């Protein structure tokens, strides 16, 4: 399968190449069946249907730009923050890096850093 990833004005274009889309639709226009086109080019029937609708409605076949760029953070900055704030909870870390709590949790698990899930029970420690 052919995928193109383009960076243009901080937008990411991801999907099948326009050349492949054009080739598939031209193959169908020559009288071949949609099923044969899907098997020949290894694309799904729903993709072909979307491309046909897009071409008839808008006249273009290029991929739609994604609305958001995947956010990446600096690992060293996260480690430094955790060194300065060792007792910080996920809900306190997330706003500092403009991330969600689950995103911070996944980042910490990738770094093999474990965090406490709830405050310790002081009564147990006093016994």
C-alpha positions as CSV (number, residue, x, y, z in Angstrom):
1,X,0.0,0.0,0.0
2,X,1.2,3.5,-0.7
3,X,0.8,6.1,2.0
4,X,1.9,9.7,1.7
5,X,2.7,11.9,4.6
6,X,3.1,15.6,3.8
7,X,3.9,18.5,6.2
8,X,2.5,21.7,4.8
9,X,1.9,24.8,7.0
10,X,1.9,22.6,10.1
11,X,-0.8,20.4,8.7
12,X,-0.3,16.7,8.2
13,X,-1.7,14.9,5.1
14,X,-2.0,11.2,5.6
15,X,-3.6,8.6,3.4
16,X,-3.3,6.8,0.1
17,X,-1.5,8.7,-2.6
18,X,-3.5,10.7,-5.1
19,X,-1.8,8.7,-7.9
20,X,-3.2,5.4,-6.4
21,X,-6.7,6.9,-6.0
22,X,-6.6,8.1,-9.6
23,X,-5.4,4.8,-10.9
24,X,-8.1,2.9,-9.0
25,X,-10.9,5.2,-10.3
26,X,-9.4,5.1,-13.9
27,X,-9.3,1.3,-13.7
28,X,-13.0,1.3,-12.8
29,X,-13.9,3.8,-15.5
30,X,-12.3,1.5,-18.1
31,X,-15.1,-0.9,-17.4
32,X,-13.6,-3.1,-14.7
33,X,-15.6,-4.0,-11.6
34,X,-15.1,-2.3,-8.2
35,X,-14.4,-5.8,-6.7
36,X,-11.6,-6.4,-9.2
37,X,-10.2,-2.9,-8.6
38,X,-10.2,-3.6,-4.8
39,X,-8.4,-6.9,-5.3
40,X,-5.9,-5.5,-7.8
41,X,-4.9,-2.4,-5.8
42,X,-5.4,-3.9,-2.3
43,X,-7.8,-1.2,-1.2
44,X,-11.2,-1.6,0.6
45,X,-14.5,-1.2,-1.2
46,X,-15.5,1.6,1.2
47,X,-12.4,3.6,0.3
48,X,-13.2,3.3,-3.4
49,X,-16.8,4.4,-2.7
50,X,-15.5,7.4,-0.7
51,X,-13.1,8.4,-3.4
52,X,-15.9,8.2,-6.1
53,X,-18.2,10.3,-4.0
54,X,-15.4,12.8,-3.3
55,X,-14.5,13.1,-6.9
56,X,-18.1,13.6,-8.0
57,X,-18.9,16.1,-5.3
58,X,-15.7,18.1,-5.1
59,X,-13.7,17.2,-8.2
60,X,-10.5,16.5,-6.2
61,X,-9.0,13.3,-4.8
62,X,-6.2,14.4,-2.5
63,X,-6.3,13.5,1.2
64,X,-7.9,15.7,3.7
65,X,-5.6,17.4,6.1
66,X,-5.6,16.3,9.7
67,X,-6.9,18.8,12.2
68,X,-4.3,18.2,14.9
69,X,-0.6,17.5,14.9
70,X,0.4,14.6,17.2
71,X,1.8,16.3,20.3
72,X,5.3,15.3,21.4
73,X,6.9,16.4,24.6
74,X,10.5,16.5,25.8
75,X,11.4,13.5,27.9
76,X,14.2,15.3,29.6
77,X,11.8,18.1,30.7
78,X,9.4,15.5,32.1
79,X,12.1,13.8,34.0
80,X,13.4,17.1,35.4
81,X,9.8,18.0,36.5
82,X,9.5,14.7,38.3
83,X,12.8,15.2,40.0
84,X,11.6,18.6,41.3
85,X,8.1,17.4,42.1
86,X,8.5,13.7,43.2
87,X,5.0,13.6,44.9
88,X,3.1,15.2,42.0
89,X,0.0,13.3,40.9
90,X,-0.9,12.7,37.2
91,X,-3.6,15.4,37.5
92,X,-0.9,17.9,38.5
93,X,1.6,16.8,35.8
94,X,-0.8,16.8,32.9
95,X,-1.5,20.6,32.8
96,X,2.2,21.4,33.0
97,X,2.8,19.6,29.7
98,X,-0.6,20.4,28.0
99,X,-1.4,16.7,28.0
100,X,-4.3,14.5,29.3
101,X,-3.9,12.4,32.4
102,X,-4.0,9.2,30.3
103,X,-1.3,10.7,28.0
104,X,1.0,11.4,31.0
105,X,0.3,7.9,32.3
106,X,1.3,6.3,29.0
107,X,4.4,8.4,28.7
108,X,5.5,7.4,32.2
109,X,4.9,3.8,31.5
110,X,7.0,4.0,28.4
111,X,9.8,5.5,30.5
112,X,9.1,2.7,33.1
113,X,8.4,5.2,35.8
114,X,5.6,4.2,38.2
115,X,3.4,6.6,40.1
116,X,1.3,6.2,43.2
117,X,-2.4,5.9,42.5
118,X,-3.8,7.2,45.7
119,X,-2.4,8.9,48.9
120,X,-0.9,6.6,51.5
121,X,-2.9,5.7,54.5
122,X,-1.2,7.6,57.4
123,X,-2.9,5.4,60.1
124,X,-1.1,2.3,58.9
125,X,2.3,4.0,59.1
126,X,1.6,5.3,62.7
127,X,1.0,1.8,64.1
